[in-house]
């Protein structure tokens, strides 16, 4: 009996030693693999931290200091503009000519200096905000703050463009609209949240463009200006930049969590020893998950910059790694963000066609029978439009119908189903429409 117990303890001891050795081997292997991936990223010049991301050289003048200087004013004005019903409903239901709103006009007139400041910022080449504090709370607060600011700027410029259009100020309306369309294009993507903010700004801008075109149809000069601004918004390149930024943020977040946990453990008796045990057991799993995340993100980043349904399908393909939940959690939102980017690209292409259709009616006195007829009429304004201005969800040109009260132009949306140009969450209708009422 005593020999049996001695043998059992001996076996347990050997297994424990082998387990500890296995942990050290696993830790060394996963750390080596992760460091090799990070070294490859460094050789490629890819940022792997927020400091490196924000340290990249700026492309031209920066609008961020201008915007930050009036952030509190933008917030107050945006809150007041949010109560104007026809601004929040712009572009949703066959808009016709807007009637001037005296209270809105006075409100904007009272903030004329603020509007001039925002216009000056929108003329800048890029928009990069300062690096946030290197804490999780600091990063989150910075992202939320710049998101609110950029949406407020877009709402303000949108209101100004539509107010000017309602008062018949064609040059002013289209000048404000062109500057508004610059805001989503100039914003640098430091992560997926920034990309979603850019998507929201772009949707505000497209709705304003629809409302302005419905009120004052564009002439050749205005059409060329709008199409140039719409072409400058490159949602897939911005998504690619956002994923590069997201990867850098994920690596920094992992470092910040470990640093904060160690600092917290050091303040408690025996906490340092507990932290070492946790790291001994958990470090291999963390490093393995981060390594898998970096490898899969390395495949997703170039794929995200490619338009088309095949790229979206490959990004949405599920790959389950039960032992690497960290990679699955970090990569989980990527397919949904790609779908939002497809919606952004669809709304841009629909807006392009809408501008050309409106220009066609200005020149010919009627709407074109088909989109091909509109494109052939303006080969310089819409070169190869039938092959490039496509609905990313179907790979074809958007749906276009001439109606007795104007026309309807829309993307079928993610469900690839013709919902008649409607967007209604309850009915799963998700068409992205540009609808214009008949003008006299």
C-alpha positions in Angstrom: 0.0 0.0 0.0 2.8 2.3 1.0 4.7 1.5 -2.2 1.5 2.2 -4.3 1.1 5.6 -2.7 4.7 6.4 -3.2 4.4 5.4 -6.9 1.3 7.5 -7.3 3.0 10.6 -5.8 6.0 10.0 -8.0 3.8 9.8 -11.1 1.9 13.0 -10.1 5.2 14.7 -9.5 6.6 13.7 -12.8 3.4 14.9 -14.6 3.5 18.2 -12.7 7.1 18.7 -13.8 6.3 17.8 -17.4 3.3 20.2 -17.3 5.4 23.1 -16.0 8.0 22.3 -18.7 5.2 22.2 -21.3 4.0 25.6 -20.1 7.5 27.1 -20.5 7.9 25.5 -23.9 4.5 26.7 -25.1 5.2 30.2 -23.8 8.6 30.3 -25.6 7.0 29.0 -28.8 4.0 31.3 -28.9 6.2 34.3 -27.9 8.7 33.5 -30.7 5.9 33.2 -33.2 4.3 36.5 -32.1 7.6 38.3 -32.2 8.4 37.0 -35.6 5.0 38.3 -36.9 5.7 41.7 -35.3 9.2 41.8 -36.8 7.7 41.2 -40.3 5.2 44.0 -39.8 8.1 46.3 -38.7 10.1 45.4 -41.8 7.0 46.2 -44.0 6.8 49.7 -42.3 3.4 48.9 -40.7 2.5 50.6 -37.4 2.1 48.3 -34.5 1.3 50.8 -31.8 -0.7 54.0 -31.4 2.5 56.0 -31.1 3.7 54.7 -34.5 0.3 55.3 -36.0 0.1 58.9 -34.9 3.7 59.4 -35.7 3.2 58.9 -39.5 3.8 62.1 -41.6 0.8 64.2 -42.3 -0.4 64.6 -45.9 -0.8 68.4 -46.3 -2.6 70.8 -44.0 -4.5 69.5 -40.9 -8.1 70.5 -40.1 -8.2 68.9 -36.6 -6.8 72.0 -34.7 -9.4 74.2 -36.5 -12.2 71.9 -35.6 -11.1 71.4 -32.0 -11.0 75.2 -31.5 -14.7 75.4 -32.1 -15.8 72.0 -30.7 -18.0 73.4 -27.9 -19.8 75.8 -30.4 -20.3 73.0 -32.9 -21.8 70.8 -30.1 -24.4 73.5 -29.1 -25.4 74.3 -32.7 -25.6 70.7 -33.6 -28.0 70.0 -30.7 -30.2 72.9 -31.9 -30.1 71.7 -35.5 -31.1 68.2 -34.4 -34.5 69.6 -33.5 -35.2 70.8 -37.1 -37.4 68.0 -38.5 -36.8 68.6 -42.2 -33.1 68.5 -41.7 -33.2 65.1 -40.0 -35.6 63.7 -42.6 -33.6 65.1 -45.6 -33.4 62.7 -48.5 -35.8 60.0 -47.1 -39.0 60.3 -49.0 -39.0 61.9 -52.5 -38.0 65.4 -51.5 -39.2 68.2 -53.5 -38.3 71.9 -53.3 -37.7 73.0 -49.7 -39.4 76.1 -48.5 -37.2 78.6 -46.6 -37.2 78.1 -42.8 -36.9 81.6 -41.3 -35.9 80.3 -37.8 -33.2 78.1 -39.3 -31.9 80.9 -41.5 -31.6 83.2 -38.4 -29.9 80.5 -36.4 -27.3 80.0 -39.1 -26.9 83.7 -39.6 -26.1 84.0 -35.8 -23.4 81.5 -36.3 -21.9 82.9 -39.5 -18.3 83.1 -38.0 -18.5 79.5 -36.9 -19.6 78.4 -40.4 -16.7 80.3 -41.9 -14.3 78.5 -39.5 -15.8 75.1 -40.5 -15.5 75.9 -44.2 -11.8 76.8 -43.6 -11.3 73.5 -41.9 -13.0 71.6 -44.6 -10.6 73.1 -47.2 -7.7 71.4 -45.4 -6.0 68.3 -46.9 -6.5 66.0 -44.0 -7.8 65.7 -40.5 -5.8 63.9 -37.8 -6.5 64.5 -34.2 -3.8 64.4 -31.5 -2.7 61.1 -30.0 -4.9 60.2 -27.0 -3.7 59.4 -23.5 -2.1 55.9 -23.5 -4.9 54.4 -21.4 -8.0 52.4 -22.4 -10.2 55.2 -21.1 -8.2 57.9 -22.8 -8.5 56.1 -26.2 -12.2 55.5 -25.8 -12.9 59.1 -24.8 -10.9 60.4 -27.7 -12.7 58.3 -30.2 -16.1 59.2 -28.9 -15.2 62.9 -28.8 -13.9 63.2 -32.3 -16.9 61.2 -33.6 -19.4 63.6 -32.0 -17.4 66.6 -33.4 -17.2 65.3 -37.0 -20.9 64.4 -37.0 -21.7 67.9 -35.7 -19.6 69.5 -38.3 -21.3 67.6 -41.1 -24.7 68.3 -39.7 -23.9 72.1 -39.6 -22.5 72.2 -43.1 -25.5 70.1 -44.3 -27.9 72.6 -42.8 -26.1 75.5 -44.3 -26.1 73.9 -47.8 -29.8 73.1 -47.7 -30.8 76.5 -46.2 -28.9 78.3 -49.0 -30.6 76.0 -51.6 -34.0 76.8 -50.1 -33.3 80.5 -50.5 -32.1 80.1 -54.1 -28.4 80.7 -53.5 -27.1 78.2 -56.0 -23.3 79.1 -55.8 -23.4 79.1 -52.0 -25.4 75.9 -51.7 -23.1 73.9 -54.0 -20.0 75.4 -52.4 -21.1 74.3 -49.0 -22.1 70.9 -50.4 -18.7 70.5 -51.9 -17.0 71.3 -48.6 -19.3 69.0 -46.7 -18.3 66.1 -49.0 -14.6 66.8 -48.2 -15.1 66.0 -44.5 -15.5 62.2 -44.9 -12.7 62.2 -47.4 -10.2 64.1 -45.3 -10.7 62.2 -42.0 -7.9 59.8 -41.2 -9.0 56.3 -40.1 -7.4 55.3 -36.8 -9.7 52.3 -36.2 -13.0 50.8 -37.0 -14.9 53.3 -34.9 -13.4 56.2 -36.8 -14.4 54.4 -40.0 -18.0 54.1 -38.8 -18.0 57.8 -37.9 -16.8 58.5 -41.5 -19.6 56.3 -42.8 -22.1 58.3 -40.8 -20.7 61.6 -42.1 -20.8 60.4 -45.6 -24.4 59.4 -45.3 -25.2 62.9 -44.0 -23.4 64.4 -46.9 -25.2 62.3 -49.5 -28.6 63.1 -48.0 -27.7 66.8 -48.2 -26.6 66.4 -51.8 -30.0 64.8 -52.6 -31.9 67.6 -50.9 -29.9 70.3 -52.6 -30.2 68.7 -56.1 -33.9 68.3 -55.5 -34.2 72.0 -54.8 -31.7 73.4 -57.3 -30.8 70.9 -60.0 -27.1 71.0 -60.9 -25.7 72.5 -64.0 -22.6 71.2 -65.8 -20.2 73.0 -63.4 -22.0 71.9 -60.2 -22.3 68.3 -61.5 -18.6 68.1 -62.3 -17.8 69.5 -58.8 -20.1 67.1 -57.0 -18.9 64.1 -59.0 -15.3 65.0 -58.2 -16.0 65.3 -54.5 -17.8 62.0 -54.5 -15.0 60.3 -56.3 -12.5 61.5 -53.6 -14.4 59.5 -51.0 -12.8 56.1 -51.2 -14.6 53.8 -48.7 -12.6 50.7 -49.3 -9.2 52.4 -49.0 -10.5 54.0 -45.8 -11.6 50.6 -44.5 -8.1 49.3 -45.2 -6.6 52.2 -43.2 -9.1 51.7 -40.4 -8.1 48.0 -40.1 -4.4 48.9 -40.0 -5.2 51.4 -37.2 -7.4 48.8 -35.4 -4.5 46.3 -35.4 -2.2 48.9 -33.8 -4.9 49.7 -31.2 -5.4 46.0 -30.4 -1.7 45.5 -29.8 -1.6 48.6 -27.6 -4.8 47.6 -25.7 -3.3 44.2 -24.9 -0.2 45.9 -23.5 -2.3 48.4 -21.5 -4.4 45.6 -20.0 -1.3 43.7 -18.9 0.3 46.8 -17.5 -2.8 47.9 -15.6 -3.3 44.4 -14.2 0.3 44.1 -13.0 0.1 47.6 -11.4 -3.1 46.6 -9.6 -1.6 43.3 -8.4 1.5 45.0 -7.1 -0.7 47.0 -4.7 -2.0 43.9 -2.9 -0.1 41.5 -0.6 1.2 38.6 -2.7 -0.2 40.1 -5.8 3.0 40.1 -7.7 3.4 36.3 -7.2 -0.2 35.7 -8.3 0.4 37.9 -11.4 3.4 35.7 -12.3 1.4 32.6 -12.0 -1.4 34.0 -14.2 1.1 35.1 -16.8 2.8 31.7 -16.7 -0.5 29.9 -17.4 -2.3 32.5 -19.5 0.6 34.1 -21.6 0.8 31.2 -24.1 -2.9 31.5 -24.8 -2.8 35.2 -25.1 0.3 35.2 -27.4 -1.3 32.4 -29.5 -4.5 34.4 -29.9 -2.7 37.6 -30.8 -0.5 35.7 -33.3 -3.6 34.2 -35.0 -5.3 37.6 -34.9 -2.4 39.3 -36.6 -2.1 36.6 -39.3 -5.8 36.7 -40.1 -5.8 40.5 -40.0 -2.9 40.4 -42.4 -5.1 38.6 -44.8 -8.1 40.7 -44.2 -6.4 44.1 -44.7 -5.5 43.7 -48.4 -8.9 42.0 -49.0 -10.8 44.9 -47.4 -9.4 47.3 -50.0 -10.9 45.3 -52.9 -14.4 46.2 -54.0 -16.8 43.5 -55.1 -19.0 40.8 -53.8 -16.2 38.1 -53.8 -14.1 40.2 -51.4 -17.1 40.7 -49.1 -17.9 37.0 -49.2 -14.3 36.0 -48.3 -14.2 38.5 -45.4 -17.5 37.1 -44.1 -16.4 33.5 -44.2 -16.4 32.0 -40.7 -13.2 30.3 -39.5 -13.7 28.8 -36.0 -10.7 28.3 -33.8 -12.0 27.1 -30.5 -8.7 27.4 -28.7 -8.1 30.9 -30.0 -11.2 32.8 -28.9 -9.2 36.0 -28.6 -8.7 36.1 -32.4 -12.3 35.4 -33.1 -13.5 38.1 -30.7 -11.1 40.8 -32.2 -12.0 39.9 -35.8 -15.7 39.4 -35.2 -16.9 42.9 -36.3 -14.9 42.9 -39.5 -17.7 41.4 -41.8 -20.3 43.8 -40.4 -17.9 46.8 -41.0 -17.3 45.6 -44.5 -21.1 45.5 -45.1 -21.3 49.1 -43.8 -18.5 50.0 -46.2 -20.5 48.3 -49.1 -23.5 50.4 -48.1 -21.3 53.6 -48.2 -19.9 52.7 -51.6 -23.5 51.9 -52.9 -24.8 55.3 -51.6 -21.9 57.1 -53.3 -22.5 55.4 -56.7 -26.2 56.0 -56.4 -25.5 59.7 -55.7 -23.3 59.8 -58.8 -26.0 58.5 -61.0 -28.5 60.8 -59.4 -26.3 63.9 -60.3 -26.0 62.7 -63.9 -29.7 62.0 -64.2 -30.5 65.5 -62.8 -28.0 67.0 -65.2 -29.6 65.1 -68.1 -33.0 66.6 -67.3 -31.5 70.1 -67.1 -30.0 69.7 -70.6 -32.8 67.7 -72.4 -36.0 68.7 -70.5 -36.8 65.1 -69.5 -35.4 62.3 -67.5 -33.4 59.6 -69.4 -35.1 56.3 -70.1 -32.2 54.4 -68.8 -29.0 55.1 -66.9 -27.0 54.1 -70.0 -28.7 56.9 -71.9 -27.6 59.4 -69.3 -24.0 58.1 -69.2 -23.7 58.3 -73.0 -25.0 61.9 -73.0 -22.0 63.0 -70.8 -19.0 60.9 -71.5 -16.6 63.4 -70.0 -18.6 63.8 -66.7 -19.4 60.0 -66.4 -16.6 58.1 -68.1 -17.1 54.3 -68.0 -19.9 54.8 -65.5 -21.8 51.7 -66.6 -18.7 49.6 -65.6 -17.5 51.5 -62.5 -20.6 53.1 -60.8 -22.1 49.8 -59.7 -24.1 48.5 -56.8 -21.6 46.6 -54.8 -24.3 44.2 -53.6 -25.3 43.0 -57.0 -22.4 44.0 -59.3 -24.8 45.8 -61.6 -25.9 49.4 -62.0 -28.5 50.6 -59.5 -32.2 50.2 -60.1 -33.6 53.2 -62.0 -37.3 53.9 -62.7 -38.9 57.0 -64.2 -42.2 57.7 -62.5 -45.0 60.2 -63.2 -43.8 62.3 -60.2 -40.1 62.2 -60.9 -37.8 59.2 -60.7 -36.5 56.6 -58.2 -32.9 55.4 -58.1 -31.6 52.9 -55.6 -29.3 50.1 -54.5 -30.8 46.8 -53.5 -28.9 46.7 -50.3 -27.4 43.8 -48.4 -30.5 41.6 -48.9 -30.2 41.9 -52.7 -34.0 42.2 -52.8 -35.9 44.9 -54.6 -37.9 46.6 -51.9 -39.1 49.4 -54.1 -36.5 51.9 -52.8 -37.7 51.6 -49.2 -35.6 51.3 -46.1 -37.6 49.9 -43.2 -36.0 47.9 -40.4 -39.2 46.1 -39.3 -39.7 44.8 -42.8 -36.0 44.0 -43.4 -36.2 46.5 -46.4 -32.7 48.0 -46.8 -32.7 49.7 -50.2 -30.5 52.8 -50.5 -32.5 55.3 -52.5 -32.1 58.6 -54.3 -35.7 59.7 -55.1 -36.6 63.0 -56.6 -40.0 64.6 -57.1 -41.0 66.1 -60.4 -39.9 69.6 -61.0 -41.7 72.1 -63.0 
